Amino acid sequence: MASHHVTPVRYWVKAGFAVLLLCGGFALPHAARAEEITGAGSSFAAPLYQAWSAAAPPGVDARINYQTIGSGAGQNQILAGTVDFGASDAPMAHVRLEAGRLVQVPTAIGGVVVTANVPGVANGALRLSGPVLAAIYAGVITQWNDARIAAINPGLTLPDQVIAPLHRADGSGTTYVFTDYLAHVSPEWKNGVGKGTSVAWPAGAGARGNDGIAAYVQNTAGSIGYLEYAYAARNHLALVQMQNHDGVFVSATASSFAHAAQAAQWDEADLTAALSDVAGAESWPIITTTYVLFPAEATVDNRGEAVRRFFRWALTEGAPVTTVLDYVPLPEQIRARVIRRLGGE
């Protein structure tokens, strides 16, 4: 069954993704009597959930209506009961899960990448370290030809151009992942700005959603931003090499995401993982798990069984879609636990 759907998805991703993402949501027809389930939250995970919905066969019996409103809003909507599932890249705190009587499970792993529009610098040529990136977002490094950037880019001609750092304006799981990484690599950032789905940014401007970041960086000389890899790849944005935990400069690729995922330390009880700046010479330093949240008790009113049925299919027969989009599938032992939590064997 899986192979039957992969080729149409690959074509659909290349030909039609931009239209759906720019609309901010989608509703795709399946079987005539398919149950409609609503979800909202993470823009990081939107390409994957949209592709899964497009690929799901009639037997899944679910039509997905998903709104890309950011992880923070997705958590709030599932707590308020206005959607059937929420989606977030930042795991919800246990106290909120218990108060909302919610279940949280991971669905996939993906990379947060850094993109920069630096005049005269080719795609993939620029290198940054974690501390330098933190200093840029702190407003300490303000010019592209700053000596600290030049020191890690020998032989690269850097322009005398003001840096325009861009961050998410909405409550964002991607921001949580990015600021968590900066807190890992920069004591100044950890003790100053800290981490969260929304923080008090010392410098720069804001844009809504991963697609907002992509559009701004693409059209603004001197800008730098962070976003989920699929958005950067689809928009052909210039990506930055990052220095990883082992001191190696690596490019953002499905392979470097997978190496980082293999090094992750999982808490098998709550199914969360520590993924920032993991060890490994080939590991990309900024990756995350993305999660879905839904009511612990499946009822007709909350369409809980339809939600569980859809994600059971997605994590089994729908698994090839994950790699088509350069997300990393969950490790097998974690995937098996998720399937059990979703009510599967």
N, C-alpha and C positions, 0 to 999 in steps of 0.2 A: 504493500500500500504506500509506503513512504516514497519509494522510487517513482511511483506514478505521479506524485505531486511536486517533486523537487524541480523538474524542468520548468513547469509553468510558473512557479514562484520565482525562480532565477530571472525569467523573462520579465515577470511583472515587477520585480524589484527594480530592474534596470530601466524599464519603460515607464512605470507609473508611480513610483514612490513619491516623487517630489510633490505631485498634485495632492495626494492624500495628506502628507505631512503639513503642507502649507494651509490646508483646510483645518488642521488642528484636531481632526477626528474622523471617524469613518463608521459606516454600517454596511457590511457586505452580505449579499443574499446567499443563502445556502438552500437547504431543502425548504419546501413551501411551508411546512409546519415547524420549522426550527425555532427553538426557544431563544428569545433575545435576552442577552445579559449585558449589563452595563458596567464599564470599568473606567477608572480615571486615575491620573497621576503621572508617573515618571515619563518624561520625554526621552530619556536615555533608553528605556525599554520599548518605546513606541514602534520603531521599525520591526522589532522581533514580533511583538504581539499582533501587529498589522499583517505581517507575512504569515504567521501561524493561522490567523483567521482566514486569509485568502486561500490557504492550502488545505484547511480542514474539510474532509469529505462529508457528504450528507449524513453519514452514520454518527457523526459527533453530535448532530442535532442541536447546534448552538450557533446563533448569530451574534457577533461581538460588536458592541458600540463603545468605542474607547476614546476618551478625551485626554489630550496631552496637556495637562494643566500644572505639572510639576509635582514632585514627590510630597512636599508639605501639604498641598491642597488635596492630593490623593489620599493621604492619611486622614485628613480631616473629614473628607467625604465618606469614607467607609465607616469612620466612627459615628458620623451623623446618620448613617443608614440610607444615604441618598444614591448610592451605587451598590452593585452586587459584589464588586471587588475593587480594592485599591491597589496601587502599584507604587513602590518606593525603592530607591537605591540606598537610602539610609534605613537601617532596621528600626522598627518601632520599639520603644522602650517597653520592658515587661509590664510595668505598671499600667501603661495605656492599653496594651494587649489584653490584660486581665480585666480592666475596667470595661473595655468594649466587647469582651467575650469574643475575641478574634483569634484566628490561626494565621501564622505567618510562615511562608515557605519560599525558598529561593527558586528561581527559574533558570537563570543563566549567569554567566560571567562575561564582562566586557571591559574594554579599555577606555579610559578617559585620556584624550590626547591633547597636546598643546599645538595650536596653530598660530602662525605669525605672518603678517603681510609686511615684509621688510624689503623695500626697494633695492633691487640689484642682487638679492640673495635668492638662490635657487631653492626649489622645493626639496626639503630633506637635508640641506647643507648646514643649517644653523644648529648649533649645539647649546644646550643649557643644562645647568646643574640645578638640583633642588634648592639650595640656598640662594642662588642667583635668581631663580624664578620667584622665590618668596620675596626677595628684595625688590623685584620689579613690581609685584602686586602690593608691596608695602609703600611704594612711592619713593624708595631709597635710590634705586637705579632708574633714571628717567630718560636716558639717551641710548640709542642702539650702539653707538660707538664707545660706550663706557668701557673703561679698562678691564673691569671684571668680566664683561662679556667677551671682549677681545682676547683675553688670556686663555679662554677655553675654545677659541675659534681661530687658531693660528693659520695665517694664509688667506683668511676670509676678509674681504673688504666690507666693512660695516659702515652704513651711512650716518651722517650727522643728522639724525632724525629723532624727534621726540617719540617716546614709547607711549602708546595709548592702550593701557590694560583694560580688558573688558571682562565683566563678570555677570552672572545671572542676577536679574532683578527680582525674580520670583523665588519662592521657597523651593529649593532644588536639591534632589539627591546627588546630582552631579557636583554641585557645590560642596555638599557634605564630603564626598569622596576627595575632591580637589583640596579642600582645606584640611582634611585629615592627613593627606599626604604632606602638605606644607608644614603641618605641625610636627610630623615625624622627622622632617629633614632640617627644620629651622627652629632652634630654641626661641629665637626672637618672635617668630610667628606664633608658636605654641603659647608663649607667655603674654603675648599681646592680643592679636586678633582671635586666635583659637580656631575651633572647628564648629561646623553646624550647617544646617540646610540654608540658613541665612545668617550672615555675619555683618559687622560694621566694617565695610571695606575702607581702608585708608586712602585708596587712590582709584582712579578710573571711572568708567561709566558702566551702566547696566543695560542688559537686553533680556527679553523674555524668551525662555525656551532654548534648546540646543539649536533650533533652526534660526532663532534670532541672533545668537552668537555667530553662527556660520555666515549669515548675510552681512553682518556688521564687519567682520574681519575681511571678508572677501572684497568689500567695497571701501575699506579705510586703510590707507597707507600708514604704516607705522604701528598698526594695531597688533594685539596679541590676545588670544582667548583660549578657553578650555571647553571641550565638548566631547560627546560620545563619538567614537570612531566612525560609525556609519554615516553620520551627518557630514563629517569632514571628507570622507571618501566620496560621497555622492556629489559634493560641491567642489571636488578637486582642489581642496585647500592645501596650502603649503604646510607640511608637518615639521615639527621640531624634533631632533634627536634629544633624548634625555639621558643623563648620567644615572645609572641605577645603583642599587645598594652595594654592588661589588665594584663600583667605580668605572664601569664600562658604559660608553655611550651607545645606546641602542635605538633603533627605529621602531615606530609603532606598526606592528604587523600582527596578523593572527597568530603567527608562531611565537612572537615575544609575549603576547597575552597568554598563550597556552603554557609557556614555560613558567610564567608567574603564577598561574592558577595551580600548577602542579606543586609549587612550593608553599601554597597557602596553608595556614593552620586553621582547621575547622573545629567548631564546637558542635559535636554531633548531637547534643541534647537540644539546643535551640536552633540548630542549622544555620548559624552565622559564621562568618570567616573574617580573619584579620588579613587584609590584602595589600595594605599600603607598604610600598618600598620593601617587598620581600626579597630574599636572597636569590642569587643565581646570576651567572654572567650573561645569560641570554634573556633575562626577565625584564619585561616592561614594568616600570615602577608605580604606575597609577592605574590599577584595575579595581573592579568592584563586582560584587554580587548584586543582582537586582531581585526584588522580592514582590510577591503578591500577598494581599491580606484579604481575608473573607471571614464571615461569621463562623464560629465554631460549630454551631448547630445549623445543619442544612434544612431549610424549610421551603415550602412552595413560595412564600412571600419574598424570600431573599434569593431565590433561584440557586440555592447553594449546591444542589446536585449537578446542575448544568455547569456551574463554575468548575467544580471538581472534575467533571467529565471532560471538559475542554482542556484543562491543564494536564490531566492524565494522558490524553491523546498527544498534546504538544510535547511532553517529555518522553514519549515513547516513539510512536510512528512519525511525529513531527520533528524529531531530533535533527534530521539532516538540514532542515531550514535554518537551524541555529548556526551551523558552520558556513552556510551560504552567505550569511550576513556578517561573518567574522566575529560573532560572539563565540564564547567557549562553553561547551556543554558542561553541566555539573559533573564532578567526579562520580563514578559509578556508585560508590557506597552512599554518597549523599543523595543522589538521584533516587536510589532504592528507598531511602528513608522518606523522601518527599512523596513518592508514589504511595507508600503506606499511609502517610498522613492525609493524602488526598482520597483515601478510601479504596485504593487499588491493592492488588496482591503483591 
